[in-house]
Amino acid sequence: LVGALAVASAAEQAAAAEHQAAEAAVPLARAALADAEARFALYGAVDDTRAVSGDEVDRQRFAGERARAAVAQAVAQAAAARGRVGEASARAQAIRIDLDRLQVRAPIDGRVWRRNVRAGEYAPAGLLPAPLIVLGSDRALRVRVEVDEEDAARLRPGARAEGLFRGSPEHRVALTFSRMEPQAQPKRALSGGALRVDSRVVEVLYRFDAGDAPMLIGQRMDVFIEASEGRGR
C-alpha cells in the first residue's frame, strides 16, 4: 500500500497541474472572445457597405462564434480537470485510510512493558492466554492489596498505608488510597489460580509514585494498612 500511495499521490499532483493549466486557459479564451466581438462590432458599425465587404463581416462573425465555442470548451476542460483532481484525491485518501487501519495505536500514553509478538508473526484473534503487548503508564503505579476477610471489618476507605518491596525492607513507600473492590474474591495462590481452602479476601487498590523506590513492574509488595480503630495493622 505504501507504493500504491506514492503512485496515487503522483497522479493527484499531475491532475492538479492539469487543472491549473486548464483554469489558466479560460481567461485566455475569454480574452480572445472579447477581441473577436470587438472586431465584429467595429465592422458592423460601418454604415458604408462599400468600405467593408460582406465576406469580411461574415468572417469576423464566424471568428466570434469560434471564440465563444473556445470559451465553452475551456470551461468544460477546466471542470473535467477539477473532477479528475477530486477522483485522484479520493483514491489517495482511500489508500491513506487503509494504511491507517493497518497501524496499531495505543489507546493511552504509556510504555510497552512486554511484547509477545514479532514482525512477520501471525497475530491470532480472540481470547489469548497471554496478551500480544503489555502496555501501561509508569508515572502513577498501583498495587492491589489482598486483605483477609477476617480483617475486612477493620478496613476503612482512605486509610493510610505504606509498603515495602521484598529485598529492600529499609525503604518504605507511601501509598495513597485509590478504591476498594465491593466484592470479596477467593484468595489466589502466588503462582496463580485460587487456593483449595475456602479463604476469601477483599481487594484494595493503592497508588504511589514510581520514583519513590527502585522497583520492577509485577514485583510483590508487603503493605501495612492503618486499622480503623487507630491502633494495630
C-alpha positions in Angstrom: 0.0 0.0 0.0 2.9 2.4 0.5 3.9 2.1 -3.1 0.3 2.4 -4.2 0.0 5.6 -2.1 3.1 7.0 -3.8 1.6 6.3 -7.3 -1.8 7.8 -6.2 -0.1 10.9 -4.8 1.8 11.4 -8.0 -1.4 11.1 -10.0 -3.0 13.6 -7.7 -0.2 16.1 -8.3 -0.4 15.5 -12.1 -4.2 16.0 -12.0 -3.7 19.2 -10.0 -1.2 20.5 -12.6 -3.6 19.7 -15.4 -6.4 21.5 -13.6 -4.2 24.6 -13.1 -3.3 24.7 -16.8 -7.0 24.3 -17.7 -8.1 27.0 -15.4 -5.4 29.3 -16.9 -6.7 28.7 -20.4 -10.2 30.0 -19.5 -9.1 33.7 -19.2 -7.2 33.5 -22.5 -10.2 32.1 -24.3 -12.4 34.8 -22.8 -9.9 37.5 -23.9 -9.9 36.1 -27.4 -13.7 36.1 -27.4 -13.7 39.8 -26.3 -11.3 40.7 -29.1 -13.4 38.9 -31.7 -16.6 40.5 -30.5 -14.9 43.9 -30.6 -13.7 43.4 -34.2 -17.1 42.3 -35.3 -18.7 45.3 -33.6 -16.2 47.5 -35.3 -17.0 46.1 -38.8 -20.7 46.2 -38.0 -20.6 49.8 -37.1 -19.5 50.8 -40.7 -22.5 52.2 -42.5 -20.9 52.4 -45.9 -21.2 48.9 -47.4 -18.5 49.8 -49.9 -15.9 50.3 -47.2 -16.2 46.7 -45.8 -17.1 43.7 -47.9 -19.8 41.3 -46.7 -17.3 38.5 -46.7 -15.1 40.3 -44.2 -18.1 40.9 -41.9 -19.1 37.3 -42.1 -15.5 36.3 -41.4 -15.5 38.4 -38.2 -18.8 37.0 -37.1 -17.6 33.4 -37.5 -14.4 34.3 -35.7 -16.6 35.5 -32.7 -18.5 32.2 -32.8 -15.3 30.2 -32.8 -14.0 32.2 -29.9 -17.3 31.7 -28.0 -17.1 27.9 -28.6 -13.4 28.0 -27.4 -14.5 29.6 -24.2 -17.1 26.9 -23.6 -14.6 24.2 -24.4 -12.0 25.8 -22.0 -14.6 26.0 -19.2 -15.6 22.3 -19.8 -12.0 21.2 -19.8 -11.4 23.0 -16.5 -14.4 21.3 -15.0 -13.2 17.9 -16.2 -9.8 18.6 -14.8 -11.3 19.6 -11.5 -13.2 16.3 -11.5 -10.0 14.3 -12.2 -8.3 16.1 -9.2 -11.2 15.1 -7.0 -11.0 11.5 -8.2 -7.2 11.3 -7.7 -7.5 12.8 -4.2 -10.3 10.4 -3.3 -8.1 7.4 -4.5 -5.1 8.6 -2.5 -7.3 9.3 0.6 -8.7 5.8 0.4 -5.2 4.3 0.4 -4.3 6.5 3.4 -7.3 5.2 5.3 -6.3 1.6 4.5 -2.8 2.3 5.8 -4.1 4.0 8.9 -6.4 1.0 9.6 -3.3 -1.3 9.4 -1.4 0.7 12.0 -1.8 -0.3 15.7 -2.0 2.6 18.1 -2.1 2.5 21.8 -5.3 3.9 23.4 -3.3 5.6 26.1 0.1 7.3 26.6 2.5 4.8 28.3 5.3 2.4 27.9 5.5 -1.1 26.4 6.4 -3.5 29.2 6.3 -6.7 27.3 6.0 -7.7 23.6 5.0 -11.2 22.8 4.8 -10.8 19.0 7.4 -10.0 16.5 7.4 -8.7 12.9 6.2 -11.3 10.5 4.4 -13.4 13.1 0.6 -14.1 12.8 -1.5 -12.3 15.4 -4.5 -14.5 16.2 -7.8 -13.0 17.1 -9.9 -13.8 20.1 -9.0 -14.5 23.7 -5.3 -15.3 24.2 -3.6 -16.9 27.2 -1.0 -14.1 27.1 -1.6 -10.7 25.6 0.5 -9.8 22.5 1.6 -6.5 24.0 1.5 -5.3 27.6 1.2 -1.5 27.8 1.0 0.7 30.8 2.0 4.0 32.4 5.0 4.2 34.7 4.2 7.6 36.1 1.5 6.6 38.6 1.6 2.9 39.6 -1.0 0.9 41.6 -0.7 -2.0 43.9 -3.6 -4.4 44.5 -3.7 -5.5 48.2 -5.5 -8.6 49.3 -6.9 -8.3 52.8 -8.2 -11.4 54.5 -11.9 -11.4 55.1 -11.3 -11.7 58.8 -9.7 -8.3 58.8 -12.1 -6.7 56.3 -14.2 -5.2 59.1 -11.2 -3.1 60.2 -10.8 -1.6 56.7 -12.0 1.9 56.0 -11.8 3.9 52.8 -9.0 6.3 52.7 -6.9 4.5 55.3 -3.3 5.4 55.3 -0.9 2.7 54.2 2.8 2.2 53.4 4.5 -0.6 51.5 8.0 -2.1 51.0 9.4 -4.2 48.3 10.9 -7.5 49.2 14.7 -7.2 49.2 14.7 -3.6 50.4 12.9 -3.5 53.7 14.6 -0.3 54.8 12.8 1.7 52.1 9.2 2.3 52.8 6.8 3.7 50.1 3.9 6.0 51.0 0.7 4.7 49.4 -2.5 6.7 48.5 -5.9 5.1 48.7 -7.5 4.6 45.3 -10.5 2.4 45.8 -11.9 -0.7 47.4 -13.5 -3.6 45.5 -17.0 -4.1 46.7 -17.0 -7.9 46.3 -14.8 -10.4 48.2 -12.9 -12.8 46.0 -11.4 -16.2 46.5 -7.8 -16.0 47.7 -5.3 -16.7 44.9 -2.1 -18.6 45.2 1.1 -16.7 44.3 1.6 -18.9 41.3 -1.8 -18.1 40.0 -5.3 -19.6 40.4 -7.4 -19.9 43.5 -6.4 -21.8 46.7 -8.1 -25.1 47.6 -9.1 -23.8 51.0 -12.2 -21.7 51.4 -10.5 -18.4 52.1 -11.6 -15.1 50.7 -10.1 -11.7 50.5 -11.1 -8.1 49.9 -9.0 -6.2 47.3 -7.9 -2.7 48.0 -6.1 -0.6 45.4 -3.4 2.0 46.4 -1.3 4.2 44.1 2.2 5.5 44.5 4.8 7.5 42.7 7.2 5.3 40.6 10.1 7.5 41.6 9.8 6.8 45.3 11.5 3.4 45.1 13.5 1.3 42.6 11.3 -1.5 41.5 10.1 -3.6 38.6 6.6 -3.9 37.3 5.0 -7.0 38.7 7.0 -7.2 41.9 5.3 -8.2 45.1 4.9 -5.6 47.9 4.2 -6.0 51.6 1.6 -3.4 52.5 0.7 -2.2 56.0 -2.7 -0.5 56.4 -3.7 1.6 59.3 -6.7 -0.1 61.1 -10.0 1.7 61.7 -9.5 1.9 65.5 -6.2 3.7 65.0 -4.0 1.0 66.5 -2.6 -2.2 65.0 -2.0 -3.0 61.4 
